[in-house]
């Protein structure tokens, strides 16, 4: 029992590494509310964009809010950011201990062949889609909607983009994995419109939590089902987000932003 508790604590520390690393690399910022229900819409929909950021296992939305401070280009002056927090749930790889989690994870490290929690994943996707639907209903052009996520949040990002019925501005996966199997019925639910959403995938080569092989297996898997993906490998990067990755994300989004008609 003591050994299992120690292992669980180690798993939690690993999953929190990205948030701690980034907070100390970023400028200071105030912490606005991350609640989905309290975020107000921008007063104008002209040129407005929306970035939804999904955190990793054991993390929180507010801990990731400093990310937006790196996006200093004028194109982001009318961008609405949202950093929701995952609900608390028991996690199998954490020996059933409760922690913020979008869906269950059976094992760490995650490999290309790790078992998947597709039922939990689909529930999380439904919530992400409700958030996207609300933003589009409030006047944001779907082509200016970007979903981004790290680790477990990256896996959820991928599934959410692929299963959304419209073409979005883009989806960005950081240190994530494909959260469903090649024989999954999920593949048959991917629409032609969703397949046109641009995807950016970034992964550290020395990642020991979500192994690089798991990330590297993503683009070939997507190609087989007719989905394009830009993949970037980062030498020397472990299971965390680097400023270099975020600067690249800023440029990537800028080239895809569109003015409202």
Sine and cosine of phi, psi and omega as CSV:
sin_phi,cos_phi,sin_psi,cos_psi,sin_omega,cos_omega
0.00,0.00,-0.70,0.71,0.02,-1.00
-0.89,0.46,-0.65,0.76,0.00,-1.00
-0.89,0.45,-0.67,0.74,0.02,-1.00
-0.89,0.45,-0.63,0.78,0.03,-1.00
-0.90,0.44,-0.68,0.73,0.03,-1.00
-0.88,0.47,-0.69,0.72,0.02,-1.00
-0.88,0.47,-0.65,0.76,-0.01,-1.00
-0.89,0.45,-0.67,0.75,0.02,-1.00
-0.89,0.45,-0.64,0.77,0.02,-1.00
-0.90,0.44,-0.66,0.75,0.04,-1.00
-0.87,0.50,-0.70,0.71,0.01,-1.00
-0.88,0.47,-0.67,0.74,0.00,-1.00
-0.89,0.45,-0.63,0.77,0.01,-1.00
-0.90,0.44,-0.70,0.71,-0.05,-1.00
-0.93,0.37,-0.43,0.90,0.00,-1.00
-1.00,0.07,-0.12,0.99,-0.09,-1.00
-0.83,0.56,-0.67,0.74,-0.09,-1.00
-0.89,0.46,-0.69,0.72,-0.03,-1.00
-0.91,0.42,-0.71,0.70,0.00,-1.00
-0.89,0.46,-0.69,0.72,0.00,-1.00
-0.87,0.49,-0.71,0.70,-0.09,-1.00
-0.95,0.31,-0.65,0.76,-0.04,-1.00
-0.84,0.54,-0.61,0.79,-0.01,-1.00
-0.99,0.13,-0.09,1.00,0.06,-1.00
-0.98,-0.22,-0.06,1.00,-0.16,-0.99
-0.92,-0.39,0.36,-0.93,0.09,-1.00
-0.91,0.41,0.35,-0.94,0.03,-1.00
-0.96,0.27,0.54,-0.84,0.01,-1.00
-0.52,-0.86,0.37,-0.93,0.12,-0.99
-0.97,0.24,0.38,-0.93,-0.03,-1.00
-0.97,-0.24,1.00,-0.01,0.09,-1.00
-0.94,0.34,0.28,-0.96,-0.02,-1.00
-0.89,0.46,0.64,-0.77,0.02,-1.00
-0.97,-0.25,0.12,0.99,-0.04,-1.00
-0.93,0.37,0.72,-0.70,0.02,-1.00
-0.88,0.48,-0.52,0.86,-0.11,-0.99
-1.00,0.08,-0.31,0.95,-0.09,-1.00
-0.97,-0.23,-0.11,0.99,0.01,-1.00
-0.96,0.27,0.81,-0.59,0.00,-1.00
-1.00,-0.08,0.48,-0.88,-0.03,-1.00
-0.97,0.22,0.45,-0.89,0.07,-1.00
-0.91,0.42,0.50,-0.87,-0.07,-1.00
-0.94,0.33,-0.31,0.95,-0.01,-1.00
-0.73,-0.68,0.61,-0.79,0.00,-1.00
-0.99,-0.15,0.03,1.00,-0.03,-1.00
-0.95,0.31,0.89,-0.45,0.03,-1.00
0.93,0.38,0.21,0.98,-0.05,-1.00
-0.96,0.27,0.57,-0.82,0.07,-1.00
-0.74,-0.67,0.27,-0.96,-0.08,-1.00
-0.68,-0.74,0.78,-0.62,0.06,-1.00
-0.85,-0.52,0.87,-0.50,0.07,-1.00
-0.97,-0.25,0.85,-0.53,-0.04,-1.00
-0.93,-0.36,0.82,-0.58,-0.04,-1.00
-0.94,-0.35,0.87,-0.49,-0.10,-0.99
-0.98,0.20,0.08,-1.00,0.00,-1.00
-1.00,-0.01,0.06,-1.00,-0.02,-1.00
-0.83,0.55,0.76,-0.65,0.06,-1.00
0.99,0.17,-0.01,1.00,-0.05,-1.00
-0.99,-0.13,-0.22,-0.98,0.04,-1.00
-0.55,-0.84,0.32,-0.95,0.04,-1.00
-0.89,0.45,-0.79,0.61,-0.03,-1.00
-0.84,0.55,-0.55,0.84,0.00,-1.00
-0.91,0.42,-0.34,0.94,-0.03,-1.00
-0.98,-0.18,-0.06,1.00,-0.05,-1.00
-0.86,0.50,-0.51,0.86,0.05,-1.00
-0.85,0.52,-0.30,0.95,0.02,-1.00
-0.80,0.59,-0.66,0.75,-0.11,-0.99
-0.91,0.41,-0.33,0.94,-0.01,-1.00
-0.93,0.37,-0.33,0.95,0.03,-1.00
-0.99,0.16,-0.22,0.98,-0.05,-1.00
-1.00,-0.06,0.99,0.17,-0.15,-0.99
-0.99,-0.14,-0.04,1.00,0.00,-1.00
-0.90,0.43,0.53,-0.85,0.00,-1.00
-0.83,0.56,-0.47,0.89,-0.02,-1.00
-0.89,0.46,-0.29,0.96,-0.04,-1.00
-0.98,-0.20,0.15,0.99,-0.01,-1.00
-0.93,0.38,-0.43,0.90,-0.01,-1.00
-0.92,-0.39,0.57,0.82,0.00,-1.00
-0.98,-0.17,0.74,-0.67,0.10,-0.99
-0.99,-0.12,0.81,-0.59,0.02,-1.00
-0.96,-0.30,0.58,-0.81,0.07,-1.00
-0.68,-0.74,0.78,-0.62,-0.03,-1.00
-0.83,-0.56,0.97,0.22,-0.01,-1.00
-0.95,0.30,0.32,-0.95,0.07,-1.00
-0.95,-0.31,0.63,-0.78,0.04,-1.00
-0.93,0.35,0.46,-0.89,0.08,-1.00
-0.94,0.33,0.38,-0.92,0.07,-1.00
-0.98,0.20,0.70,-0.71,-0.03,-1.00
-0.40,-0.92,0.45,-0.89,0.09,-1.00
-0.92,0.38,0.64,-0.76,-0.06,-1.00
-0.85,-0.53,0.80,-0.60,-0.10,-1.00
-0.87,0.50,-0.70,0.71,-0.03,-1.00
-0.93,0.38,-0.23,0.97,0.05,-1.00
-0.97,-0.24,0.42,0.91,0.05,-1.00
0.85,0.52,0.58,0.82,0.06,-1.00
0.99,0.15,0.01,1.00,0.02,-1.00
-0.94,0.35,0.55,-0.84,-0.06,-1.00
-1.00,0.09,0.71,-0.70,0.03,-1.00
-0.34,-0.94,0.27,-0.96,0.04,-1.00
-0.87,0.48,0.83,-0.56,-0.07,-1.00
-0.41,-0.91,0.75,-0.66,0.01,-1.00
-0.95,0.30,-0.56,0.83,0.04,-1.00
-0.35,-0.94,0.10,-1.00,-0.08,-1.00
-0.98,0.22,0.56,-0.83,0.11,-0.99
-0.84,-0.54,0.82,-0.58,-0.13,-0.99
-0.99,0.11,-0.49,0.87,-0.06,-1.00
-0.45,-0.89,0.46,-0.89,0.15,-0.99
-0.69,-0.73,0.76,-0.65,0.14,0.99
-0.96,0.29,0.41,-0.91,0.03,-1.00
-1.00,-0.01,0.77,-0.64,0.03,-1.00
-0.92,-0.39,0.02,-1.00,0.03,-1.00
-0.92,0.39,-0.30,0.95,-0.04,-1.00
-0.93,-0.37,0.24,0.97,-0.02,-1.00
-0.91,0.42,0.56,-0.83,0.05,-1.00
-0.91,0.42,0.46,-0.89,-0.11,-0.99
-0.86,-0.51,0.48,-0.88,0.09,-1.00
-0.96,-0.27,0.99,0.17,-0.10,-0.99
-0.94,0.34,-0.56,0.83,0.00,-1.00
-0.92,0.40,-0.70,0.72,0.06,-1.00
-0.91,0.42,-0.61,0.79,0.03,-1.00
-0.87,0.50,-0.73,0.69,-0.05,-1.00
-0.91,0.42,-0.55,0.84,0.08,-1.00
-0.90,0.43,-0.67,0.74,0.01,-1.00
-0.92,0.40,-0.63,0.77,0.02,-1.00
-0.87,0.49,-0.66,0.75,0.01,-1.00
-0.85,0.53,-0.66,0.76,0.02,-1.00
-0.93,0.37,-0.64,0.77,0.05,-1.00
-0.90,0.44,-0.68,0.73,0.00,-1.00
-0.89,0.46,-0.60,0.80,0.04,-1.00
-0.89,0.45,-0.61,0.79,0.04,-1.00
-0.92,0.40,-0.69,0.73,0.03,-1.00
-0.90,0.44,-0.71,0.70,0.00,-1.00
-0.84,0.54,-0.68,0.73,0.00,-1.00
-0.90,0.44,-0.67,0.75,-0.02,-1.00
-0.91,0.41,-0.66,0.75,0.03,-1.00
-0.92,0.39,-0.64,0.77,0.04,-1.00
-0.90,0.44,-0.48,0.88,0.02,-1.00
-0.98,0.17,-0.05,1.00,0.13,-0.99
0.90,-0.44,0.02,1.00,0.02,-1.00
-0.99,0.16,0.75,-0.67,0.06,-1.00
-0.88,0.47,0.78,-0.63,0.03,-1.00
-0.80,0.60,-0.50,0.87,0.02,-1.00
-0.95,0.32,-0.15,0.99,0.06,-1.00
-0.94,-0.34,0.32,0.95,0.04,-1.00
-0.97,-0.24,0.82,-0.57,-0.05,-1.00
-0.81,-0.59,0.77,-0.64,0.04,-1.00
-0.94,-0.35,0.79,-0.61,-0.04,-1.00
-0.74,-0.67,0.51,-0.86,0.02,-1.00
-0.30,-0.95,0.44,-0.90,0.00,-1.00
-0.93,-0.37,0.71,-0.70,0.10,-0.99
0.84,0.54,-0.89,-0.46,0.04,-1.00
-0.86,0.51,-0.61,0.79,0.06,-1.00
-0.91,0.41,-0.50,0.87,0.07,-1.00
-0.94,0.35,-0.65,0.76,0.06,-1.00
-0.89,0.45,-0.66,0.75,0.04,-1.00
-0.92,0.40,-0.61,0.79,0.07,-1.00
-0.84,0.54,-0.75,0.66,-0.02,-1.00
-0.85,0.52,-0.76,0.65,-0.02,-1.00
-0.90,0.44,-0.64,0.77,-0.03,-1.00
-0.91,0.42,-0.66,0.75,0.02,-1.00
-0.93,0.36,-0.70,0.71,-0.05,-1.00
-0.92,0.40,-0.50,0.87,-0.06,-1.00
-0.99,-0.12,-0.01,1.00,0.04,-1.00
-0.98,0.20,0.68,-0.73,-0.12,-0.99
-0.97,0.26,-0.11,0.99,0.00,-1.00
-0.88,-0.48,0.33,-0.94,0.11,-0.99
-0.98,0.21,0.81,-0.59,0.01,-1.00
-0.97,-0.24,0.08,-1.00,0.01,-1.00
-0.90,0.43,-0.60,0.80,0.03,-1.00
0.21,-0.98,0.28,-0.96,0.10,-1.00
-0.76,-0.64,0.71,-0.70,-0.03,-1.00
-0.85,-0.53,0.85,-0.53,-0.04,-1.00
-0.95,-0.32,0.83,-0.55,0.05,-1.00
-0.91,-0.42,0.87,-0.50,0.04,-1.00
0.79,0.62,0.67,0.74,-0.03,-1.00
-0.96,-0.28,-0.25,-0.97,0.01,-1.00
-0.43,-0.90,0.22,-0.98,0.08,-1.00
-0.98,0.19,0.91,-0.42,-0.13,-0.99
-1.00,0.01,0.42,0.91,0.09,-1.00
-0.51,-0.86,0.33,-0.94,-0.10,-1.00
-1.00,0.04,0.30,-0.96,-0.02,-1.00
-0.90,0.43,-0.38,0.93,0.01,-1.00
-0.99,-0.11,0.12,0.99,-0.07,-1.00
-0.93,0.37,0.56,-0.83,0.08,-1.00
-0.93,0.36,-0.26,0.97,0.03,-1.00
-0.85,0.53,-0.60,0.80,-0.05,-1.00
-0.86,0.51,-0.62,0.78,0.00,-1.00
-0.94,0.34,-0.22,0.98,0.00,-1.00
-1.00,-0.04,-0.04,1.00,-0.04,-1.00
-0.99,0.15,0.87,-0.49,-0.08,-1.00
-0.99,0.11,0.33,-0.94,0.09,-1.00
-0.85,0.53,-0.57,0.82,0.02,-1.00
-0.91,0.42,-0.68,0.73,0.00,-1.00
-0.90,0.43,-0.58,0.82,-0.01,-1.00
-0.91,0.41,-0.27,0.96,0.01,-1.00
-1.00,-0.01,-0.10,1.00,0.05,-1.00
-0.95,0.31,0.82,-0.57,0.01,-1.00
-0.90,0.44,0.59,-0.81,0.02,-1.00
-0.80,-0.59,0.70,-0.71,0.11,-0.99
-0.88,-0.47,0.76,-0.65,-0.03,-1.00
-0.80,-0.60,0.85,-0.53,0.00,-1.00
-0.85,-0.52,0.68,-0.73,-0.05,-1.00
-0.49,-0.87,0.69,-0.72,0.06,-1.00
-0.98,0.20,0.69,-0.72,-0.08,-1.00
-0.93,0.36,-0.50,0.87,-0.03,-1.00
-0.98,-0.21,0.44,0.90,0.06,-1.00
-0.91,0.42,0.82,-0.57,0.00,-1.00
-0.94,-0.34,0.07,1.00,0.02,-1.00
-0.98,-0.21,-0.83,0.55,0.23,-0.97
-0.95,-0.32,0.98,-0.20,-0.16,-0.99
-0.84,0.55,0.55,-0.83,-0.01,-1.00
-0.82,0.57,-0.56,0.83,0.01,-1.00
-0.88,0.47,-0.54,0.84,0.03,-1.00
-0.92,0.38,-0.66,0.75,0.05,-1.00
-0.94,0.33,-0.68,0.73,-0.03,-1.00
-0.89,0.45,-0.44,0.90,0.01,-1.00
-0.97,0.24,-0.24,0.97,-0.06,-1.00
-0.90,0.44,-0.84,0.54,-0.05,-1.00
-0.84,0.54,-0.70,0.72,0.06,-1.00
-0.88,0.47,-0.61,0.79,0.05,-1.00
-0.88,0.48,-0.72,0.70,-0.02,-1.00
-0.92,0.40,-0.62,0.79,0.00,-1.00
-0.87,0.50,-0.61,0.79,-0.02,-1.00
-0.90,0.43,-0.47,0.88,0.01,-1.00
-0.98,-0.20,0.24,0.97,0.12,-0.99
0.99,0.10,0.45,0.89,0.00,-1.00
-0.89,-0.46,0.81,-0.58,0.02,-1.00
-0.99,0.13,0.44,-0.90,-0.03,-1.00
-0.41,-0.91,0.72,-0.69,0.10,-1.00
-1.00,-0.09,0.88,-0.48,-0.08,-1.00
-0.94,-0.34,0.73,-0.69,0.03,-1.00
-0.79,-0.62,0.82,-0.58,0.04,-1.00
-0.98,-0.17,0.64,-0.77,-0.06,-1.00
-0.87,-0.50,0.97,-0.23,0.02,-1.00
-0.88,0.47,0.64,-0.77,0.05,-1.00
0.99,0.17,-0.05,1.00,-0.02,-1.00
-0.99,-0.11,0.79,-0.61,0.04,-1.00
-1.00,-0.03,-0.54,-0.84,-0.05,-1.00
-1.00,0.07,0.97,0.24,0.00,-1.00
-0.34,-0.94,0.11,-0.99,0.01,-1.00
-0.95,-0.30,0.75,-0.67,0.00,-1.00
-0.98,-0.21,0.39,-0.92,0.08,-1.00
-0.88,0.47,-0.53,0.85,0.04,-1.00
-0.88,0.48,-0.68,0.74,0.04,-1.00
-0.88,0.48,-0.67,0.75,-0.05,-1.00
-0.95,0.30,-0.56,0.83,0.09,-1.00
-0.90,0.43,-0.63,0.78,0.05,-1.00
-0.91,0.41,-0.62,0.78,0.05,-1.00
-0.89,0.46,-0.67,0.75,0.02,-1.00
-0.85,0.53,-0.73,0.68,0.01,-1.00
-0.90,0.43,-0.64,0.77,-0.03,-1.00
-0.90,0.45,-0.69,0.72,0.02,-1.00
-0.93,0.36,-0.66,0.75,-0.03,-1.00
-0.83,0.56,-0.63,0.78,-0.03,-1.00
-0.95,0.32,-0.21,0.98,-0.07,-1.00
-0.92,-0.38,-0.13,0.99,0.02,-1.00
-0.92,0.40,0.64,-0.77,0.00,-1.00
-0.81,-0.59,0.49,-0.87,0.07,-1.00
-0.99,0.13,0.59,-0.81,0.03,-1.00
-0.94,0.33,0.63,-0.77,0.00,-1.00
-1.00,-0.03,0.00,0.00,0.00,0.00
